């Protein structure tokens, strides 16, 4: 998917912040802005590829908007871009990445680009990236004893290891398939 054909929805109740993010992204993507959860859900449709979503908003919170996005089964990547420091509750959330404000223009653009790259991957690999992102966010925000004492972190780590094993197995199968395709093309 080429960046200029991709649509990014920026959702933040602070209009200045949403407008700044939109300005940073508009040279590479089609950008829509919503200044609250209700407006985000009204604006959201199947043409949106990436949602940049603040967590703490009046009315519908970003967490509630995320739940509704997943309930609607809209195939888009969701990045929480928020001042809310992550806690173990993020393990159960259905986002794809988590950025803690303040974020730079480069970080925002790199994150959107990474999310668009993931669109081409199968659900198994997308799930793997989502879990890896959650683990990295927690490891950057929590110290060792907090992580060691968390059931949620242990469960997340176990899920990630299991999925990593499945991804490796799938990759090996693809490698075998590529060998077959290469041999077939040689004929």
C-alpha positions as semicolon CSV with decimal commas, in nm:
position;residue;x (nm);y (nm);z (nm)
1;X;0,000;0,000;0,000
2;X;0,158;0,330;-0,098
3;X;0,165;0,594;0,177
4;X;-0,015;0,861;-0,026
5;X;-0,314;0,628;-0,067
6;X;-0,333;0,551;0,304
7;X;-0,572;0,724;0,541
8;X;-0,479;0,814;0,897
9;X;-0,738;0,920;1,156
10;X;-0,594;1,138;1,433
11;X;-0,809;1,140;1,748
12;X;-0,727;1,377;2,032
13;X;-0,951;1,603;2,241
14;X;-0,680;1,868;2,237
15;X;-0,746;2,024;1,898
16;X;-0,400;2,185;1,877
17;X;-0,233;1,847;1,930
18;X;-0,455;1,669;1,676
19;X;-0,398;1,947;1,422
20;X;-0,020;1,934;1,478
21;X;-0,011;1,558;1,422
22;X;-0,228;1,599;1,111
23;X;0,007;1,865;0,977
24;X;0,308;1,638;1,036
25;X;0,145;1,355;0,843
26;X;-0,048;1,528;0,564
27;X;0,243;1,541;0,318
28;X;0,255;1,158;0,313
29;X;-0,100;1,045;0,389
30;X;-0,465;1,141;0,366
31;X;-0,540;1,262;0,717
32;X;-0,867;1,307;0,904
33;X;-0,896;1,458;1,250
34;X;-1,149;1,399;1,525
35;X;-1,154;1,595;1,849
36;X;-1,323;1,336;2,068
37;X;-1,435;0,976;2,090
38;X;-1,786;1,025;1,951
39;X;-1,655;1,222;1,654
40;X;-1,389;0,956;1,594
41;X;-1,649;0,681;1,571
42;X;-1,863;0,893;1,337
43;X;-1,559;0,959;1,115
44;X;-1,423;0,605;1,119
45;X;-1,497;0,382;0,822
46;X;-1,333;0,101;0,628
47;X;-1,109;0,343;0,436
48;X;-0,909;0,428;0,751
49;X;-0,581;0,237;0,766
50;X;-0,430;0,375;1,089
51;X;-0,590;0,541;1,392
52;X;-0,377;0,752;1,625
53;X;-0,583;0,753;1,943
54;X;-0,553;0,947;2,268
55;X;-0,660;0,747;2,575
56;X;-0,785;1,018;2,809
57;X;-1,068;1,217;2,653
58;X;-1,395;1,350;2,792
59;X;-1,704;1,162;2,681
60;X;-1,586;0,839;2,523
61;X;-1,233;0,758;2,629
62;X;-0,975;0,625;2,389
63;X;-1,007;0,285;2,557
64;X;-1,380;0,281;2,477
65;X;-1,320;0,396;2,120
66;X;-1,063;0,118;2,078
67;X;-1,313;-0,140;2,203
68;X;-1,573;-0,012;1,956
69;X;-1,324;-0,017;1,666
70;X;-1,247;-0,382;1,740
71;X;-1,618;-0,463;1,796
72;X;-1,697;-0,320;1,452
73;X;-1,426;-0,546;1,310
74;X;-1,269;-0,258;1,115
75;X;-0,940;-0,372;0,967
76;X;-0,711;-0,089;1,075
77;X;-0,407;-0,052;1,294
78;X;-0,457;0,145;1,618
79;X;-0,178;0,333;1,793
80;X;-0,244;0,478;2,136
81;X;-0,071;0,819;2,145
82;X;-0,121;0,939;2,497
83;X;0,020;1,097;2,810
84;X;-0,117;0,804;3,011
85;X;0,177;0,599;3,130
86;X;0,115;0,235;3,043
87;X;0,031;-0,010;3,316
88;X;-0,040;-0,382;3,309
89;X;-0,397;-0,311;3,191
90;X;-0,258;-0,262;2,840
91;X;-0,197;-0,637;2,807
92;X;-0,568;-0,694;2,741
93;X;-0,613;-0,394;2,510
94;X;-0,644;-0,443;2,134
95;X;-0,403;-0,175;2,012
96;X;-0,108;-0,230;1,781
97;X;0,141;0,015;1,933
98;X;0,164;0,260;2,222
99;X;0,342;0,596;2,218
100;X;0,377;0,810;2,528
101;X;0,348;1,186;2,471
102;X;0,529;1,397;2,388
103;X;0,609;1,238;2,053
104;X;0,826;1,379;1,777
105;X;0,733;1,421;1,413
106;X;0,985;1,151;1,319
107;X;0,849;0,905;1,577
108;X;0,494;0,963;1,458
109;X;0,583;0,919;1,091
110;X;0,793;0,607;1,160
111;X;0,513;0,455;1,364
112;X;0,251;0,518;1,094
113;X;0,485;0,377;0,830
114;X;0,542;0,068;1,045
115;X;0,168;0,021;1,093
116;X;0,110;0,041;0,717
117;X;0,378;-0,219;0,660
118;X;0,195;-0,449;0,901
119;X;-0,123;-0,423;0,694
120;X;0,040;-0,655;0,441
121;X;0,118;-0,920;0,706
122;X;-0,115;-1,198;0,810
123;X;-0,305;-1,180;1,137
124;X;-0,060;-1,413;1,311
125;X;0,232;-1,178;1,245
126;X;0,022;-0,871;1,333
127;X;-0,067;-1,034;1,666
128;X;0,301;-1,105;1,725
129;X;0,398;-0,741;1,660
130;X;0,117;-0,618;1,887
131;X;0,229;-0,840;2,176
132;X;0,595;-0,747;2,122
133;X;0,500;-0,379;2,130
134;X;0,311;-0,420;2,459
135;X;0,604;-0,606;2,612
136;X;0,849;-0,336;2,500
137;X;0,627;-0,057;2,636
138;X;0,596;-0,227;2,974
139;X;0,969;-0,297;2,990
140;X;1,046;0,069;2,918
141;X;0,806;0,194;3,186
142;X;0,836;-0,066;3,464
143;X;1,134;-0,181;3,664
144;X;1,246;-0,543;3,701
145;X;1,073;-0,622;4,031
146;X;0,741;-0,482;3,903
147;X;0,764;-0,696;3,591
148;X;0,868;-1,007;3,784
149;X;0,572;-0,972;4,018
150;X;0,311;-0,929;3,747
151;X;0,085;-1,213;3,635
152;X;-0,018;-1,003;3,335
153;X;0,344;-0,962;3,224
154;X;0,411;-1,334;3,269
155;X;0,103;-1,417;3,063
156;X;0,205;-1,167;2,795
157;X;0,556;-1,314;2,779
158;X;0,414;-1,665;2,750
159;X;0,175;-1,563;2,471
160;X;0,458;-1,392;2,288
161;X;0,688;-1,696;2,315
162;X;0,411;-1,925;2,193
163;X;0,328;-1,700;1,900
164;X;0,698;-1,657;1,820
165;X;0,724;-2,034;1,790
166;X;0,422;-2,041;1,556
167;X;0,562;-1,755;1,346
168;X;0,898;-1,933;1,316
169;X;0,719;-2,251;1,208
170;X;0,517;-2,058;0,946
171;X;0,835;-1,889;0,822
172;X;1,004;-2,227;0,784
173;X;0,704;-2,356;0,589
174;X;0,724;-2,050;0,364
175;X;1,095;-2,107;0,314
176;X;1,018;-2,465;0,208
177;X;0,746;-2,333;-0,020
178;X;0,984;-2,080;-0,176
179;X;1,230;-2,362;-0,245
180;X;0,950;-2,550;-0,419
181;X;0,845;-2,242;-0,618
182;X;1,208;-2,173;-0,713
183;X;1,254;-2,533;-0,828
184;X;0,928;-2,516;-1,023
185;X;1,036;-2,192;-1,192
186;X;1,367;-2,354;-1,290
187;X;1,170;-2,612;-1,489
